[in-house]
């Protein structure tokens, strides 16, 4: 079967994990299943959710490289079609293989993107990939989704899908906050005063601008701190 063009810049990886703890704070519960049918959770075989992702094809999930780096594909289960992870229903599939961006090492060095191939395709609407760099203009507002923690020091996370609307920051502001910021590989989003952000276990989840996948939750320092925006993979650089 011919691989989609989006896969061509990626290579299969099987190495030992070096998991990051990247980082919805200040968001609201998603209560309409039609809003984000492409949203999926990455879980262990026992059902523990550790990352998010988005269907970009019936059998393809885009997520963060650090979410899967070093894990065997068969140890990753993808759950879709549900807003509350405690409920039955929806669809699940193990991952048959995954590919990450060539040269990936750690989230702060960029290339933090992976494509997972599902053993069983899912019957949900897919999320189209951003087709223009204009989506990354400063002050454009995107929506980030996830099942992660709702405060930096929380010990529990929510089983309910949350979302938050966050403005993209100018590259100069991002570079001022993070010495390793690479505008070709990433962008950042947040409010100067903090208060709204993705957080732990939101990693790999989508950042959506105008109905398209623009970013993937990647890294940052803490959650929702002032002048410390969240950093997202610049999807347009890697997928088309």
C-alpha positions in Angstrom: 0.0 0.0 0.0 1.4 3.4 -1.0 2.2 5.6 2.0 0.7 9.1 2.0 3.1 12.0 1.2 3.0 13.1 4.8 5.0 10.1 5.7 7.9 10.5 3.3 10.0 12.8 5.6 9.7 10.4 8.5 11.6 7.2 9.4 10.8 4.2 11.5 12.6 4.3 14.9 13.0 1.6 17.5 15.2 2.8 20.4 15.3 3.0 24.1 12.9 5.7 25.6 14.0 9.0 26.9 10.6 10.4 27.8 10.1 14.0 28.5 7.5 15.4 30.9 6.1 18.2 28.8 3.1 19.7 29.6 -5.3 21.9 30.0 -5.0 24.6 32.4 -7.7 27.3 32.4 -9.8 25.4 29.8 -13.3 24.1 29.6 -14.9 20.6 29.1 -15.6 19.6 25.5 -19.3 18.5 25.6 -20.0 18.0 21.9 -18.7 14.9 20.4 -19.0 16.4 16.9 -16.5 19.1 17.8 -13.4 17.0 17.8 -14.2 13.5 16.4 -10.5 13.2 15.3 -9.2 13.4 18.9 -7.6 10.3 20.3 -5.9 9.2 23.4 -2.7 7.2 23.6 -2.9 4.6 26.4 -1.1 1.6 27.7 -2.6 -1.9 27.2 -4.2 -1.5 30.6 -5.9 1.8 29.6 -3.7 4.4 31.3 -3.7 7.5 29.1 -0.3 9.2 28.7 -0.6 11.3 25.6 -3.0 12.7 23.0 -3.1 12.7 19.3 -5.2 13.4 16.2 -6.4 11.3 13.3 -5.0 12.7 10.1 -6.1 9.7 8.1 -8.5 6.8 9.0 -5.5 4.7 10.1 -3.0 7.5 10.8 -2.5 9.4 14.1 -0.2 12.5 14.5 1.3 12.9 17.9 4.5 14.0 19.6 7.7 11.9 19.0 8.5 12.0 22.7 5.2 10.2 23.4 6.3 7.1 21.6 10.1 7.3 21.4 11.5 3.9 22.4 8.1 2.3 23.0 7.3 -0.9 21.0 4.4 -0.2 18.7 2.3 -3.1 20.1 2.5 -1.5 23.6 0.6 1.5 22.5 -3.2 1.5 22.2 -5.1 4.3 20.6 -8.6 5.1 21.8 -11.0 7.3 19.8 -14.7 8.2 19.7 -15.1 9.3 23.3 -14.9 12.4 25.3 -14.9 10.7 28.7 -12.2 8.0 29.0 -14.1 6.2 31.7 -16.9 5.3 29.4 -17.3 2.3 27.1 -17.8 2.6 23.4 -15.7 4.3 20.8 -12.9 2.5 19.0 -9.5 1.2 20.0 -6.6 -0.1 18.0 -3.1 -1.1 18.8 -0.3 0.6 16.8 1.2 -1.6 14.1 4.2 0.7 13.5 5.2 4.3 14.0 7.5 6.8 12.3 9.2 9.9 13.8 10.9 12.8 12.2 14.5 12.0 11.2 17.0 13.4 13.6 14.6 13.7 16.6 16.4 13.6 20.0 14.6 15.7 22.5 11.5 18.0 22.4 13.5 21.1 23.0 15.6 20.4 19.9 12.5 20.2 17.6 11.3 17.6 15.2 8.9 16.4 17.9 6.4 14.7 15.7 5.4 11.1 15.0 2.9 9.3 12.8 1.3 6.1 14.1 -0.1 3.5 11.8 -3.1 1.8 13.4 -3.8 -1.9 13.0 -7.5 -1.1 12.7 -8.6 2.2 11.0 -11.1 4.3 12.9 -14.5 5.5 11.4 -14.2 9.1 12.5 -13.7 12.4 10.6 -10.0 13.2 10.2 -8.3 16.5 11.0 -6.8 18.2 7.9 -3.2 19.5 8.2 -2.5 23.2 8.0 -1.8 24.2 4.4 -0.3 27.6 4.9 2.3 29.2 7.1 -0.2 32.1 7.7 -1.8 30.1 10.5 1.3 30.8 12.6 0.9 34.6 12.5 1.2 36.2 15.9 -2.1 36.7 17.7 -3.9 34.0 15.7 -5.9 32.0 18.3 -5.8 28.2 18.3 -7.5 25.6 20.3 -5.6 22.9 22.2 -7.2 19.7 23.4 -6.2 17.1 26.0 -7.0 14.9 28.9 -4.0 16.2 30.9 -3.7 17.8 34.3 -5.5 21.0 35.0 -2.7 22.6 37.2 1.0 22.2 37.3 1.0 20.6 40.7 -2.1 18.4 40.3 -1.5 14.8 41.0 -4.6 13.7 39.1 -5.7 14.4 35.6 -9.2 14.7 34.1 -10.9 11.7 32.3 -12.9 14.4 30.5 -11.6 16.0 27.3 -10.8 19.7 27.8 -9.9 22.5 25.5 -8.5 26.0 25.7 -8.2 28.9 23.3 -4.7 30.3 23.3 -3.1 33.0 21.1 0.1 32.3 19.1 3.1 34.5 20.2 5.6 36.2 17.9 8.8 34.3 17.3 10.8 37.0 19.0 8.8 36.6 22.2 9.3 32.8 22.1 13.0 33.2 21.6 13.1 35.6 24.6 11.5 32.9 26.8 13.5 29.9 25.5 17.1 30.0 24.4 16.7 26.8 22.3 13.6 28.1 20.4 13.7 27.2 16.7 11.1 29.0 14.6 11.4 26.5 11.8 10.5 23.6 14.0 8.2 25.0 16.6 6.0 27.9 17.7 4.7 29.0 21.1 1.3 30.1 22.4 0.2 31.6 25.6 -0.8 34.8 27.5 1.9 37.0 29.0 0.2 36.7 32.4 -0.1 32.9 32.0 -3.2 31.1 33.4 -4.1 29.1 30.2 -1.9 26.4 28.9 -1.5 22.7 28.0 -0.1 20.6 30.8 1.3 17.2 31.7 -0.3 14.3 29.8 -1.6 16.7 27.1 1.5 16.0 25.2 0.9 15.0 21.6 -2.5 16.6 21.5 -3.5 18.9 18.6 -3.4 22.7 18.4 -6.1 23.6 15.9 -6.3 26.8 13.9 -9.2 27.4 11.6 -10.1 23.8 11.6 -6.7 22.5 10.7 -3.9 20.8 12.6 -1.2 23.5 13.1 0.6 22.3 16.1 1.3 19.4 18.5 1.8 19.8 22.3 5.5 19.4 22.7 7.3 21.1 25.7 7.7 24.0 28.0 8.6 25.0 31.6 5.8 24.2 34.0 2.2 24.9 33.1 0.5 28.3 32.6 3.3 30.3 34.2 3.6 34.0 33.4 5.9 34.8 30.4 6.5 31.0 29.9 4.3 29.9 26.9 3.7 26.4 25.8 5.8 25.2 22.9 4.2 23.3 20.0 5.6 21.4 17.0 5.2 23.4 13.8 3.3 20.8 11.9 3.5 22.5 8.5 7.2 22.0 8.5 6.9 18.2 8.6 3.5 17.3 7.1 1.6 18.3 4.0 
